[in-house]
Each structure stands twice: as structure tokens, then as C-alpha cells.
Amino acid sequence: MLLVLQQRTVEPLPVEWKDHSDSSIRVVPREKVKPRPFFRDVVFYIFKKLEEFIMTELNEKLTKDQLLEVKRQLEIYSQGVSEIIPTEELEAKLAKSILENRPLKIKLGLDPSAPDVHLGHTVVLNKMRQFQENGHVIQLIIGDFTGKIGDPTGKSVARKQLTDEEVKHNAKTYFEQFAKIIDMDKVELHYNSSWLSNLKFEDVIQLAGKITVARLLERDDFEERIAFNKPISLHEFFYPLMQGYDSVVLENDIELGGTDQHFNILMGRHFQEKFGKEKQVALLMPLLEGLDGVEKMSKSKKNYIGIDESPQEMYGKAMSIPDELMSKYFELVTDFTPDQIKILKEELEQNILHPRDAKMLLAKTIVRMYHGIEAAENAENHFVSVFQKGAIPDEIPVVTWEGNQEVSIVDLLVDLKLLSSKSEARRMIDNRGIKLNGNKVEDVQLQVSIIEGLIVQVGKRKFVKIKMN
């Protein structure tokens, strides 16, 4: 007999999470299955009542102060979050943690392929910091084993596999930068090679048997590559399986990641259930748009603010954040509390706070978080002096000139590496973005006589003082 089964679970998971290991069950696309609303409603009702019963049992054991603490933490962890899967389980885990005085284990897996940390990466790290500040345990997973495969998420082609040396070097860079955001002395640090490399081939086969190829192919990135006849290597299928198995080994309560990690993080929840563990809660953070206000923040797109950049550079870049993204940046990359952000949003909406002042507060806060309050105040004073009053800064990089005594303005800009090409230099001159000793350059044919101390300015933030050889 051939059965057609449509199952439902507590949260609205995609069809790839349903287990149909029985060979007598045929899986068909959900849209082709005739809906059975009564059965569906009954199942949802039962699970909902079960959740309510569990929470009621926990709440009856908590004191008034403990209930308020659950509410306080839930509000903090929900701030700026794109999705919590499911919220009821997060609340229950928090209640149980407070009742038993047991910290929750919060997992974050790291892809060691991109060691330079920018504000886009700190969205998840700031959320980790909030958990850490409330006494929970942070579990950082360095994917030294999975990094050799490369996460296929969002990729139209297979990713380059890393060597052991590259993974170790990038991991060291991570730790140095993460220490600016979370207390690394209180972090549980794990390398997933310590358990994945010990798996026998039989173990890998059994792990793979808990998910089907059809469900893995439902990933958007794989579907796209199939549609365009681009190859998918077999080893790429194992990345989400191994990331999911990490959660089985660590028995973590919560896993954090960006919305682009939705599939991989739910895989951890899936495998924990398969191995008889308590399922983790998935906490997904939104992806942060870069300075262009459109694309995701990325070093390759040059729309990023690096956390290792100088205070002045960091402040100046922050001042170019689009007005419509200010609230999002306050929410995702600063240490403002939910109440502070609520007040700030209200003042902006009621025109009590000018957008320029809000942006200066944002820029100063970002610099203060990574360089300290004194550096933040100096960066703000520098910005006001140079960009608002048009003054030339006191400290300017000095470059020794070894070229001709007289040179065209276009060649000068390129030779000083202030601009990457002659065409870019011409466009900047046409847009009135070049100054010599504070005077605007308007002629692209201008011949410049090089003198000691000549100050060349490009845009609002680039200055160079020429020293004669």
C-alpha cells in the first residue's frame, strides 16, 4: 500500500525537515497534497496546549522576581532579531535556566575563511555579548574541519577549500578582534575537527541517512546552480550535516546566526531531535546593509566599517550611513538598551532629535565601543573641525615625492595612490572633490608644481602632505 503523508510540527518548518524513512511512504510536494484542515488544526491545537501547559508548570514554580527576569531577558534577546524558532521554547529555556540556576549554552559557528571582522559580523557577536552579560555560556565553534569544505550558502560555485595553516591563522585573527566585543576568557572554544575527524565512515553513512538528497537540493543556492547547469560536488552536501552534528555533540540550547544560515541552523535542531537531545532554539539575526544602504556589508563591496580601523576613519564612515538605516544600526551594532533605542526612535519620529545629531551619536558610540571614550571624543572633534568647518586636520600622512617637479593633477592623484585610476581621478575633479592646499581643483588639465608641504585632499576624508625628496 502506498501512503501519502503530510506531517506538521510545532513550528512551521520547511518540508525538508520531515522524516520519511519508511520506504512505504512516498514524499510529494506539499502543494500537490490535498489539504486536511481539520487534522492540521487538531495537531496545532494539541501542540499549542502542550506548550502552554509546560510554561504554566514552569511559571508556577517561579517567584515574581524570577518571572520578571525571564521577561527582561526575553526582551533583550528579541531586540533586533529577525526570527526566533520558536519563541515559546526560548522563553521556556530561560525560565528553566533561572529556576535551576543553570546557564544556557549559546552556540556560534565560525567560518574561518574571512578573518577581517567588520560591523556586519558584530550583529551576531553583540547578541552573544548580551547572553554573556546575563551569565550564559558562549560556545564558539571554529570550523577547522568544515572550513576545509566551505559553506555553500549563497554561493553559485563551489568554495575554495582552506588548508590547516590558513584556518589556524584566520582563527587567531578572529580571537583578537572578538575580544573587543565579548569576554574571550569566559568563552568555551571548540574546534569541530576534535569530533568530526574521529568519525568512522560507518558513522558518516548513518548521519547522512538521516536526511535525503531531495531535501538538501531544496536549498536556494543548490537550486540555482542546478538551474544554470553549474556543478555541485558531493562533499558540499556534508557541510550542513556536519554543522548540525556540532549541535549534537555540544548539546547547546541556542544557536545564533544570520538569516542566511537559516537552513544550517535548523539542521542542528533536526539532528539533535534525531539523536534524542533537547532541540536548540534558532535565533536568526538580520543581515546588515553596508554604507551604500543597499548591499549587505562586505569588504569586497567596499561598503564596510572594520572594527580595527582608526577612530577617525571609523567615525567618518559612520557619518555616511544612510538616514533610513540609523535606527537599525543603533539596534544591531551598538550597546544601547531596548529602552534607550525606543526613546531615540520616538525622538527622531517627533523631530525632537535632529538626524545629524543622531548620526553623530551613532558614530561616536561605534568608535567608543572599539577604541574608548577619549578616542571617540577626539574623532568627533576632528570630524567637526575638518568636515563641518572645512579646516585641514593637524595630523596628515606625509608622503615623500620622488617624481618630476611638475606633474599633471591626474597623474599626481594616481601616483600618490589617492585614487586607483586616471578615469576615477578625472571624475573626482569634475565633481569638485579635489583640493590643493584647501583650494578646489576645477581643471582636469591642471599642471601642478610640487612644493614642500603641499597638501592634497580627495573627498572629505583623504589628506596627504608632500615631502620633497
TORLO-618736 format. One record per atom (N, C-alpha, C): x, y, z; residue in one letter. Coordinates in steps of 0.02 Angstrom, whole numbers, plus 32768, in hexadecimal, padded with zeros to 4 digits. Atoms other than C-alpha are relative to their C-alpha. Layout:
REM TORLO-618736
XYZa...
//
This chain:
REM TORLO-618736
802B7FC48000m800080008000m802D803E8000m7FD87FC38006l804580AB7FD1l7FDB80388024l801F7FCA7FD9l80248136804El801D80437FECl7FE97FBB800Av802F81F18034v7FF680238042v80047FE47FBDl8058824780D8l801680498000l7FED7FBA7FF7q805A83008102q8002800D804Aq7FF97FF77FB8q809F831F81B0q8007804A8010q7FF87FBC7FE7r80A083BD8219r80287FFD8041r7FDB7FFD7FC1t811183F182A8t7FED80408025t80117FC77FD7v810C84748330v800980417FDBv7FF37FC38025e815D84FB82C8e7FF97FF17FB5e800A800B8048p813D8514820Dp80407FF37FDBp7FC180108022l81DA84BC81D0l7FF27FED7FB8l800980148045p81F4849F8117p7FFE7FB47FFAp800B80478008v81CF83F480D0v803F7FD68006v7FC480287FFDe828683C280D1e800F7FE48045e7FF280177FBDw827F83A6818Cw7FD57FC48014w802A80387FEEk81FC831D8189k80247FBE7FF2k7FDD803F8008d823D826C81A0d7FD17FCC7FE2d802880338021h81F881EC8127h802D7FC47FF1h7FD08036800As8270815C8143s7FDE7FBF7FEBs8025803D8012d81E880D8812Ad7FFB7FFD7FB4d7FFF80068049s81FB80988078s7FBA7FFD7FE2s80448004801As813D8085806As7FE080447FF9s801C7FBD8003i8126813F8075i801D80267FC5i7FE97FDA803Ar813181A77FD8r7FF9804A8010r80017FB87FF2v815F825E7FECv7FEE80257FC0v80147FD8803Av810882D67F77v800180498015v80007FB97FEEp811383947F70p7FC080138025p80387FEE7FD6r80A383E57FF1r7FC6801D7FD9r80367FDF8025e8044844B7F71e7FD57FCE7FDAe802680338024k800D83A87F1Dk7FD97FD2802Fk802480287FD0v7FCC835B7FBEv7FBE80218011v80417FE47FF1k7F1383747FDBk7FFD8013804Ak7FFE7FEB7FBBp7F0583DA807Bp7FC97FDF802Ap8030801B7FD1r7EB083918114r7FFD8030803Cr7FFF7FCB7FCEp7E88842C817Cp7FED7FE88046p801580167FBEf7E3183CF8209f80397FDE8025f7FC780237FE2f7EC5835B8229f803780318013f7FCC7FCE7FF4r7F3E83ED821Br7FEF802A803Er80147FD57FC8d7EDC84598295d80027FDA8042d7FFE80297FC2v7ECE83CB8313v80477FF98018v7FBA80087FEDv7F8A83AD8310v801C8041801Cv7FE87FC07FE7f7FB184668323f7FE3800F8044f80227FF27FC1y7F33847483B0y80207FD88039y7FE2802B7FCDi7F8083E1840Fi8045801A8014i7FBD7FE77FF1f8030842483FFf7FFE80438025f80067FBF7FDFk7FF984D38431k7FEE7FF78049k8015800C7FBBk7FA2849284CCk80397FE18029k7FC8801F7FDEl803B842984F6l803480348014l7FD27FCA7FF2e80AB84C284EBe7FE6802B803Ae801D7FD77FCBe803485268558e80037FDD8043e7FFE80277FC2f802F849A85D8f80478001801Ef7FBB80007FE9i80ED849185E2i80138044801Ei7FF07FBD7FE7m80FD854F85F6m7FDA800E8041m80277FF67FC3t807285508679t80217FDD803Bt7FDE80267FCCe80CC84C986DCe803F80248017e7FC37FDC7FEFl816F852C86D5l7FF080418025l80117FC07FE3n811C85D286FEn7FE87FF98048n8018800B7FBCe80C985898798e80387FF58032e7FC7800D7FD5k8174855987DBk802C803E800Ak7FD67FC47FFDl81C2860587BBl7FE28034802Fl80167FC87FD7t81BB86958835t7FEF803B7FD3t80117FC58027k817C873F87FFk803E80207FE1k7FC17FE3801Ad822E878087EEd801D7FD67FC8d7FE6802C8034q826086E98788q7FD880067FBFq80297FF6803Bl81CD87018713l801280427FDCl7FEB7FBF801Dl820187B786FAl80447FF97FDDl7FBE800A801Fe82B3877C86D4e7FFA7FDB7FBEe800C8023803Fv82738704864Fv7FE880327FCBv801B7FCE802Fk8211879385FFk803780307FEBk7FCA7FD08010r82A888088609r80317FE37FCEr7FD0801F802Eq8320878F85B6q7FE17FF27FBCq8022800E8040l82A1875D8531l7FFB803F7FD6l80047FC08024e828C88158504e804380137FE2e7FBD7FEF8018i8348882E84F4i80137FD47FC5i7FEB802E8035y83648793848Ay7FD580077FC1y802D7FF7803As82D087BE8419s801080407FDAs7FF07FC0801Fq8315886B83F3q80277FF87FBFq7FDE80018040g8342887B833Bg80027FBC7FDDg7FFD8044801Cv832887C1831Av7FD07FFA7FC5v802B800B803As82E3878B8272s7FCE7FC9800Ds802D80397FF4e829A86E582ADe801B7FD7803Ae7FF1802F7FCBi829686768347i7FD77FC17FF4i8023803E8011i826A85C08326i800C7FCD8038i803B7FD77FF7p820685AB8392p8007802B8040p7FFB7FD27FC8t81EE863B840Dt7FEB7FDE8041t801980217FC3e818B85CE8488e80367FD58020e7FCC802A7FE4e821E8558849Be80388029801Ee7FCD7FD37FE2l829885E884B9l7FE880178045l801B7FEA7FC0e822786288543e80037FC88034e7FFE80397FD3a821B857A858Ea80477FF08017a7FBA800D7FEEk82D885628588k801A80348032k7FEB7FCB7FD2l82F3860A85DEl7FE27FF48046l8021800D7FC0a827485DE8665a80217FC68025a7FE0803A7FE2k82C585358684k804680118017k7FBC7FEC7FEEs837285838687s800080278041s80047FD77FC3i833F8602870Ci7FE97FD5803Bi801A802A7FCBl82DF85808770l80377FD2801Cl7FCC802F7FECe837285068773e80448021800Ce7FC17FDB7FF9n83F8858E877Bn80367FE07FD4n7FD380208030r8447853D86E2r8005802A7FC1r7FFA7FD6803Cp848F85A78654p7FF07FD97FC1p800D801E8041l8457858485A3l80417FFF7FD8l7FC68006802Ck84D6854E8521k7FED801D7FBCk800F7FDB803Di84D985C4848Ci80367FF37FCCi7FD080148033k852C858783EDk800580327FC7k7FF57FD9803Dl857985EC8361l80377FDD7FD8l7FCF801F802Cg85D1859482D2g802280347FD5g7FDA7FCF8025l865B85F3827Al80207FE17FC2l7FE08013803Ed869085E281C6d804480227FFEd7FBE7FE17FFBp874D85FF81CDp801C80197FBEp7FE67FEB8042s875886398118s8007804C7FF9s7FFE7FB88006a874386F48138a8014801F8043a7FE97FEC7FBEp87AF873081CAp7FF580498013p80097FB87FF1d878E87EC81BCd7FB8800C8017d80427FF67FE3v86FD881A822Ev7FE980487FF4v801D7FBD8008h868C88AD8200h7FBE80028027h803C7FF87FD8l85EC88F0824Dl7FC97FCE7FEFl803180318013g8583887681EAg80077FC08028g7FF4803B7FD8h85D587E78248h7FEB800A8049h800D7FF37FB9t85B8883C82F0t7FB67FFC8012t804880057FF1v84FA883082DFv7FF37FC2802Bv8008803E7FD9v8502877C831Dv802A8003803Fv7FD47FFD7FC6l8594879E8393l7FE2802B8037l80207FD67FCDn8534882983EBn7FC87FDB8023n803480297FE1k84A587B18408k80207FCD802Fk7FDC802E7FD4m85228734844Fm801580248041m7FEB7FD97FC6r856287BD84C3r7FC680088031r803A7FF87FD5q84B187D88505q7FF47FC08029q8008803F7FDBf84A3871F8533f80377FF98034f7FC880067FD2q855087238582q7FF8802D803Cq800A7FD17FC9e852687BB85EAe7FCC7FE88032e8033801C7FD3n8494875A8634n80147FBC801Bn7FE5803B7FDFg850386CA866Ag7FFD7FC07FD8g8004803D8028h84E8865085DAh80447FF07FE0h7FC080198019v857485EA858Bv800280067FB4v7FF77FF98048i85B4861684DEi802C7FC77FE7i7FDA80368020q85EE85858472q801280167FB9q7FE77FEE8043l865885BF83DFl801B7FC27FDEl7FEA803B8026i86708538835Ci802980177FC4i7FD67FF2803Ai8703854E82E8i7FFA7FC67FD0i800C80368031g86D684EB824Dg803F7FEE7FDBg7FC280128022d878684AF822Cd7FF77FC37FD3d800E803A802Af873F840C81E7f7FD080147FC7f80317FEC8033t86A78455818Ct801D80367FD3t7FE17FCC8029g871384E68150g80267FE57FC5g7FDD801F8038k8771846D80E3k7FD07FEF7FC7k8032800C8034i86CE84508087i7FE680427FE5i801B7FBF8014g868985018087g7FB57FFF7FFFg80487FFB7FFDd85D7853580ABd7FE680157FBBd801B7FEE8042p857685338005p7FC980348002p80377FD07FF9t84F485AD804At800D803F7FD7t7FFC7FC38027g84D686397FCEg80347FFF7FC9g7FCC80048032k855A85FA7F56k7FE67FDF7FC0k8016801C8040s853D85DA7E9Es80347FCF7FE4s7FCC80308013v85DF85777E90v801E7FE28040v7FE0801F7FC6a863F85027F03a8035802E801Da7FD07FD57FDEr86A9855C7F84r80447FDF8005r7FBB80177FF9k8765854D7F92k80097FE08045k7FF480227FC1q879884D08018q8040801C8021q7FC97FE37FDBl880C851480A0l80317FCB8018l7FCD802C7FE3t88AF84C780DCt7FFF8008804Ct7FFC7FFC7FB6d88D284A58195d802180418016d7FDC7FC37FEEe894B8537819Ae7FD3803E7FF8e802D7FC8800Be88CB85B08151e7FCA80048036e803480027FCCv8846857881CDv801C801A8043v7FE27FEC7FC0k88BB858E8264k8011804B8001k7FEF7FB98004h88F786398229h7FC1802B8006h803E7FD97FFEn88468678820Cn7FDF7FFD8044n801E80087FBDa8809863382B3a8022802D8032a7FDA7FD47FD2k889386918310k7FEA80497FF7k80177FBB800Ft885D873282BAt7FBB800C801Dt80437FFB7FE3y87A9871182EEy80048011804Ay7FFF7FF97FB8f87D5870283A6f801580468015f7FE77FBD7FF0e883487A683A8e7FCA80357FF6e80347FCF800Fq87A28804835Aq7FC27FF5802Bq803C800F7FD8f871687AB83BAf800880198048f7FF47FEA7FBCa876987DD845Ea7FE98048800Ba801A7FBC7FF9k872D888E843Ak7FB68002800Fk804880037FFAi867988538447i7FEA7FD28039i8013802F7FCCi866D87BB84B9i803E7FEF802Ai7FCA80137FD4d86D5877E854Cd80187FBB7FECd7FE6803F801Bm874086F884FAm80187FD18038m7FEA802A7FC8d877C86BA85A6d7FC77FD48019d803B80267FE8k86CA867C85C8k7FDF7FD87FC8k801C8022803Av86AF862D851Ev80187FB77FFDv7FED8046800Fe86AC857184FDe80147FFE7FB6e7FE780018044l8718855C8463l80077FB87FE9l7FFF8044801Ah870384C183F8h801680017FB6h7FF0800C8046y874E84838355y7FDA7FC17FECy802A803A800En86D4840F82FFn80277FC57FE2n7FD880398016s876283A482BCs800B7FCE8038s7FF4802C7FC7s8772835E836Cs7FCD7FC78005s803180388001w86D482F78351w7FF27FE87FB8w801080158045l86B682F88295l80377FD47FE1l7FCA8027801Ds876282B3826Bs80037FBA801Ds800180427FE0n8741822082DFn7FC77FD47FE7n80378028801Al86A581E78284l80197FCB7FCFl7FF080348030k86B48142822Bk7FD280077FC3k80297FFA803Cf8670812D817Cf7FB97FE6800Cf8042801A7FEEe85E280C781C5e7FD680358022e80247FCA7FDDd85B4815A8236d7FE780347FCEd80137FCE8032v85B281D181A1v7FC47FE87FD7v8038801D8026i853F815C8140i7FBF80048029i803C7FFE7FD5q84C7815181D4q7FE780488007q80137FB97FFBl84C9820F81E6l7FDD80167FC0l801C7FED8040a84A68227812Da7FBB7FE07FF5a804080228008g841781AB813Ag7FC680228023g80357FDD7FDCk83B7822481A8k7FE4803C7FDAk80197FCA802Ai8399829F811Ai80047FE87FB8i800080168045t837182898061t802080347FD2t7FE37FD48032v83C682D17FC8v7FCC80327FE7v80357FD48019a831F83177F8Ea7FF7803D802Da80097FC77FD3r831283828029r803C802E8000r7FC57FD58006l83C483C0801Cl7FFE802A7FC1l80047FDC8040l83A383F27F68l7FCE80388002l80307FCA7FFBe831684627FA2e801F80418016e7FDD7FC27FEFr839784DF7FDFr8003802C7FC2r80037FD08038d838D857C7F74d80417FFF7FD7d7FC17FFD8024d8447857A7F4Ad800B7FC37FD4d7FFA803C8029f844284C67F0Ef7FCF80027FC5f80327FFB8034e83A284E37EACe8017802D7FC7e7FE87FD18032e83F185767E54e80377FE17FD5e7FCA801F8026r848B85147E23r7FE77FCA7FD1r801E8033802Bi842184877DDEi7FDE80227FC4i80257FDD8035a83B685037D7Ca802F801A7FCAa7FD07FE48030f8453854D7D2Af80357FCD7FECf7FD380378013n84A784A37D10n80468009801Cn7FBF7FF97FDFk853284CC7D8Ak800A7FC4802Ek7FF5803D7FD9p858484397DE3p7FFA8008804Bp800180047FB7i856784087E98i80287FC38014i7FD780387FEAs85ED839D7EE7s7FDE7FDD803As802080287FCCl85B583117F59l801380178046l7FE97FED7FBDh861E83517FEBh7FDA803D801Bh80257FC47FEAe85B783F37FEFe7FC07FEE8027e803C80157FDDf851F8392802Af800F7FF2804Af7FF080137FBCf857D836380C8f8009803C802Ef7FF67FC67FD5y859684158106y7FC7800A8032y80377FF77FCFp84E7842C8152p7FF87FC4802Ep8003803B7FD5l84ED83798194l803280058039l7FCD7FFA7FCCm858E839A81F1m7FF180398030m80137FC97FD3q855284418234q7FC87FEA802Eq8035801A7FD5g84B783EA8273g801A7FD18034g7FE480307FD1y851E836282C4y802780248037y7FDF7FD87FCCd858283E98321d7FD0800C803Bd80337FF27FCCs84E184118380s7FF17FC18028s800C80407FDCv84C9835983ACv80377FF68034v7FC7800B7FD3v8577834F83F9v80008031803Av7FFC7FCC7FCDl856E83F38458l7FC28006802Bl803F7FFD7FDCe84B983E0848Fe7FEF80488014e800E7FB97FF2n84A3849D8482n7FB5800C8002n80467FEE7FF9d83FF84F084AEd7FE8802F7FC9d80127FCD8031i8402857D842Fi803980057FCDi7FCD7FF28033e845D8599838Ae7FEF80417FDEe80087FC08020l847786468341l801E7FFF7FBAl7FE57FF98043g84968677828Dg7FD780337FD9g80257FD3802Bg846186E98200g7FC67FDB7FDEg8039801F8023t83C286CC819Ct80177FD37FC7t7FE6802A8036d843086818114d80157FBA801Ad7FEE80407FE2q845785F3818Fq7FC27FD98017q803F801F7FEBh839F85C381A4h80017FB47FF6h7FFF80488010f83B485198150f80307FDA802Df7FCD80227FD9n845584EA81AAn7FEE7FFB804An80107FFF7FB9i8417851C8257i7FC57FD2800Fi8038802E7FF6l837384BE8244l80187FB77FF8l7FE480438005m83DC84288212m80197FE88044m7FEB80117FBCg8427842C82C1g7FC67FEC802Bg803D80107FDBr837A842C830Cr7FE57FBC7FEBr8018803F801Ch8349839C829Bh80287FC5801Bh7FD680387FEBf83DE832E82C8f7FFE7FF6804Cf800780097FB7q83CF83508383q7FC47FD58010q803C80287FF5e831F830A837Be800C7FB77FEBe7FF280438019k835B82748315k802B7FD88031k7FD480227FD0f83DE824D839Af7FE480018047f802080027FBFg8362825E8429g801580378030g7FEC7FC77FD7k83A383078466k7FC880348002k802E7FC87FFFe8341839F849Be801180307FC7e7FF47FD8803Dk832C840C8400k801680488012k7FEA7FBC7FF8q838984B083F4q7FCD80317FE4q80277FC9801Cv8331855583D5v802B80237FCCv7FDC7FDB8034a836385AC8334a7FF1804A8007a80087FB87FF9l838186668349l802480207FC5l7FE57FE7803Fl839986B982A0l8001804C7FFEl7FF67FB88003m83DE8769828Dm7FFE80197FB8m80027FE58044p83BF87D981F6p804680107FE6p7FC27FEC8020l844A87FE817Bl8003804C7FFDl7FF87FB77FFCl848E88AF818Bl8013801D7FBDl7FEE7FDD803Ee848B892080F2e803E802B800De7FC37FD87FFAg852F897980D1g7FF4804A7FF8g80047FB78004l85548A3180BCl7FDB80197FC3l80267FED803Bd85028A318011d7FB57FFB800Cd804680057FEFg845D8A068065g7FDA7FCB7FD9g80228031802Bv8439897A7FE9v801C7FBA800Av7FE080427FFDe84B688EA7FE8e80117FEE8049e7FE980187FBFk84E2887F807Fk80478019800Ck7FBE7FE77FF1m857A88C680D8m80357FCC7FEFm7FCD802F8017s861388788089s804080267FEFs7FC07FE08010k86CB88A18079k800A80047FB5k7FF880038048s86C8886E7FC2s7FD880377FDDs802A7FCC801Ek863F88EE7F9Fk801380468018k7FE57FC17FE6k869F89767FFDk7FC9802B8020k80367FDB7FDEn860389A68060n7FFF7FEF804An7FFB801A7FBCy8642896F810Ay80228031802Fy7FDA7FDF7FCCi868289B481AFi80237FC98027i7FDA80337FDCg870C894681F5g800B80138049g7FFA7FEF7FB9i871B893982B2i8049800E8013i7FBA7FF07FF3d87D9894A82A4d801580417FDEd7FEE7FC18021e87D289ED8241e800D80368033e7FF07FC97FD2s88118A8F828Cs7FC180238017s803B7FDD7FE7p87988AF682F6p7FE580347FCFp80167FCC802Fq87948B838276q7FDF7FE27FC2q801C8021803Ae87758B0F81E4e7FBC7FE18010e803E80207FEBm86EF8AB08244m7FC88034800Am80327FCB7FF5y86968B528278y7FE9801D7FBEy80127FE38040g869D8B9A81CAg7FD47FD37FD6g8029802F8025k86578AFD817Bk7FBA7FFB801Ek804280057FDFa85CB8AF381FCa7FD4803B7FEFa80287FC58012m85968BA381CEm7FE37FFC7FBAm801B80088044s85748B65811Ds7FC97FCB7FFEs803780307FFDi84F48AE48158i7FBF80227FECi803F7FE08014p844C8B098103p7FD2800B803Cp802B7FEE7FC7d83CF8B5F8177d7FCD7FC98010d803580327FF5e834D8AD7815De80197FC18022e7FE4803C7FE0l83C58A5481A4l8019800E8047l7FE47FEE7FBEm83F58AB28243m7FE27FD68038m802080267FCBs83758A5C82B2s80177FB88000s7FE980458006k83AA89B28271k80467FF8801Bk7FBC80037FE8y846089D68294y80038007804Cy80037FF97FB7f84388A128345f7FEC7FBE8020f801D803D7FE5e83D789728361e80307FC57FFBe7FD9803B800El845488F88317l804A80048011l7FB67FFD7FF8v8505893B832Fv8016802A803Bv7FED7FDA7FC4t850089A683CEt7FED7FDA803Ft8011801F7FC0d84F1897C8486d7FC580238022d803B7FDE7FE5f845289E4849Cf7FCD7FCC8017f8034802C7FE6t83C989938504t7FC080097FD7t80407FF98023p831A897384BDp7FDC80418011p80217FC27FEBd82D78A078523d8021803D7FE1d7FDC7FC7801Eq835F8A7D84E3q7FF080067FB6q800F80008048i833C8A4A842Fi7FB980177FF4i80467FEC8006k82818A618448k7FFA804C8006k80017FB77FF6i829C8B138489i801E80237FC4i7FDE7FE18039l83158B3B83FBl7FD280007FC2l802D80048039k82998AFF8377k7FC780328006k80387FD27FF5e820C8B6583C4e801780487FF5e7FE77FBB8008e82788C0383C9e800E80107FB7e7FF57FF68047l82A88BEC8312l7FBD800A7FDBl80427FFC8020e81F28BD082DDe7FDD80428010e80217FC27FEAq81B88C6A833Fq802A803D7FF2q7FD37FCA8012n82478CD582FBn801D8024803Cn7FDF7FE47FC5i82888CF283ABi804B7FFA7FF8i7FBA800D800Dl832F8CA88378l800E80077FB5l7FEF7FF68047h837D8CE582D5h80267FC37FE6h7FDD803A801Bp83B88C578262p804C80078001p7FB87FF67FFFr84658CA68259r801D7FF28046r7FE8800B7FBCd84768CA48317d7FFB7FB68012d800780487FF3a84368BF1831Ea80397FD97FDFa7FCA80238024k84B78BBD829Dk8043800C8022k7FC27FF37FDBm85428C1282FEm80037FD78040m8002802B7FC4l850A8BB5839Al80107FB87FEDl7FF380448018l850C8B138336l804A7FF77FF1l7FBA80038012a85BA8B3682F1a802D7FFF803Ea7FD87FFC7FC3k85FE8B65839Ck7FFA7FC08029k800B803E7FDBt85B18ACA83EBt80287FC77FE2t7FDB80368022i85FE8A568369i804B8006800Fi7FB97FF77FF1v86AB8AA28382v800F7FF28049v7FF6800C7FB8r86978A9F8440r80037FB68011r800380487FF2m866D89E4843Dm80417FDC7FEEm7FC580238017y870F89B783E3y80428024800Fy7FC27FDB7FF2h878B8A418412h7FFE80268042h80047FDC7FC1g874C8A8D84B5g7FE280467FF8g80247FC08001i86F58B3084E5i802D803A7FEAi7FD37FC98013e87908BA084D1e800A80027FB4e7FF780038048a87AF8B65841Fa7FC080147FDBa80407FEE801Fa86F68B7B83F8a7FF6804B8000a80067FB77FFCe86F78C2F8434e803080237FD1e7FCF7FE2802Fn87958C5683D1n7FEA7FF87FB8n8018800C8044a874B8C088335a7FC6802E7FEEa80387FD2800Ce86AE8C718348e801980477FF6e7FE47FBD8007n87138D108360n802280087FBCn7FDE7FFF8041h877A8CE582C6h7FCC80067FC8h80347FFE8034f86DC8CC9825Ff7FE180457FFCf801F7FBE7FFFv868D8D6D8296v803080347FE3v7FCF7FD08018s872E8DCC8272s800C7FFB7FB5s7FED800B8047v87548D7F81C8v7FC480027FD2v8038800A802Ef86AB8D54817Ef7FC880338007f80367FD07FF8q86348DD181CAq801B80487FFAq7FE47FBC8004k86A98E6881D6k803180087FC7k7FD57FFD803Ag87168E3C8141g8049800A800Fg7FBA7FF87FEDa87BB8E4381A1a80297FC67FE8a7FD280358011i88548DDE8175i80197FE18041i7FEC80207FC1p887E8D5D81FBp804A800B8010p7FBB7FF57FEAd891C8D6F8263d802D7FC67FECd7FD8803C800Fe89578CBD8245e7FED7FE57FBCe800C80168045i89678C8F818Di80397FD07FEDi7FCB802D8018p89C48BFB8141p803080257FD1p7FCC7FE08029v8A698C3580F3v801A7FCE7FCEv7FE7802B8036v8AA08BED804Cv803B80227FDEv7FC57FE58022t8B4D8C068001t7FF77FFD7FB5t80097FFD8049w8B428C417F4Cw80427FF67FDDw7FC380108025e8BC38BF77ED7e7FF7800A7FB5e800D7FF68047g8B758C297E31g801980427FE6g7FEC7FC1801Fn8B868CC07DBFn7FE9803B802An80117FC37FDCq8B808D717E02q7FBC801A7FEBq80427FEB8019e8AE88D927D96e7FDD7FC37FE3e8025803C8014v8A608D0F7D77v7FB680137FF9v80477FF38009s89AC8D0B7D3Ds7FDA7FEB803Fs8027800F7FC4i89288D087DC7i7FE67FB87FFFi801980448006v88E48C647D84v80367FCE8012v7FC9802D7FF1d898E8C0E7D8Ad80138004804Ad7FEE7FF67FBAl89B08C587E36l7FD27FD7802El803180247FD7l89118C0D7E80l800B7FB47FFDl7FF580488008v89378B617E39v80437FEB801Ev7FBE80107FE6d89F18B647E66d80017FFF804Dd80047FFE7FB7l89C58B917F1Al7FD27FC9801Cl802E80377FEEk894B8AFD7F19k7FC380188026k803E7FE57FE3l88BE8B6F7F4El7FC47FE87FD9l8034801C802Bl88578B2F7EBCl801F7FC97FD5l7FE5803C801Fs88678A8B7E60s800D80067FB5s7FF77FFB8049s885D8AC67DABs7FFA80497FE9s80047FBD801Bk886A8B5F7D3Dk7FB880147FF2k80477FF0800Es87B38B537D0Bs7FDC80138041s801E7FEF7FBFe87828B537DC3e801680458017e7FE67FBF7FEDa87F28BE97DE0a7FDC80387FDAa80237FCD8028r87A08C497D51r7FB9800A8019r80457FFA7FE6r86F28C227D95r7FFF80268041r7FFD7FDE7FC0m87258C5E7E41m800C804B7FF7m7FF37FB8800Ei87678D027DF9i7FC180207FE4i803F7FE5801Cd86C78D1B7D93d7FCC800A8036d80307FFA7FC9n86638D017E34n8017802F8037n7FE57FCE7FD1r86CC8D867E8Dr80147FDF8042r7FEE80247FC3g87108D057F07g804A80028010g7FB77FFD7FF5i87CA8D347EFDi801380478016i7FE67FBF7FE9k88248DBE7F5Dk804B7FFD8006k7FB97FF87FF5l88D78DFB7F5Fl8008803A8030l7FFA7FCD7FCBn89028E5A8000n7FBE8023800Dn80417FE57FEFg88488E72801Dg7FDA801F7FC6g80217FE2803An88218EB47F6En7FE77FCA7FD0n801D8031802Dk87AC8E547EFBk802280007FBCk7FE480088043v87F38E107E5Av7FC57FF67FD0v80378003802Fe877E8E2B7DC6e80167FEC7FB9e7FE6800D8043d87F08E0A7D30d80247FBC7FFFd7FE180428004v88198D557D04v804480027FDDv7FC07FF98023q88AB8D957C9Aq80348025802Aq7FD47FD87FD6l88FB8DF27D2Cl80447FDF8009l7FBC80167FF2q89B98DE37D3Bq8013801A8045q7FF27FEF7FBAv89F08DE17DF2v804B8005800Bv7FB97FF97FECs8A978E267E2Es80077FE58046s7FF880217FBFi8ACE8DB67EBDi802D802A802Di7FDA7FD97FCFi8B078E177F56i7FFE7FDD8043i7FFE801D7FBCe8B368DE78007e7FC180128026e803A7FF47FD5g8A9D8DD18076g7FBE80077FDBg803E7FFC8027l8A1C8DCF7FE8l7FCD7FCD801Cl8034802C7FE5i89798D87802Ei7FCE7FF07FC9i802F80198033v89108D1E7FB7v7FC57FDF8025v803C801B7FDFq885D8CFA7FECq7FD27FE17FCCq80308023802Av87E78C7B7F9Cv7FC17FF28028v803E80097FDBg87338C807FD2g800380228044g80037FE07FBDk87128CA58089k80317FE18032k7FDA80227FCCr87828C2680DFr80487FF17FEEr7FBC80128013k88228C0C807Bk802D803F7FF9k7FD07FC98003f88B68C828098f80467FE37FFAf7FBA80128006v896D8C748067v802B803F7FFDv7FD17FC98001k89FD8CEB808Ak80407FE97FDDk7FC780158028i8A8C8CE5800Ci8042801A801Ei7FBD7FEF7FE9k8B418CE38045k802F7FF67FC5k7FD380058038m8BC68D067FC4m803A7FD1800Fm7FC9802F7FF7n8C4A8C817FAAn804380248003n
//
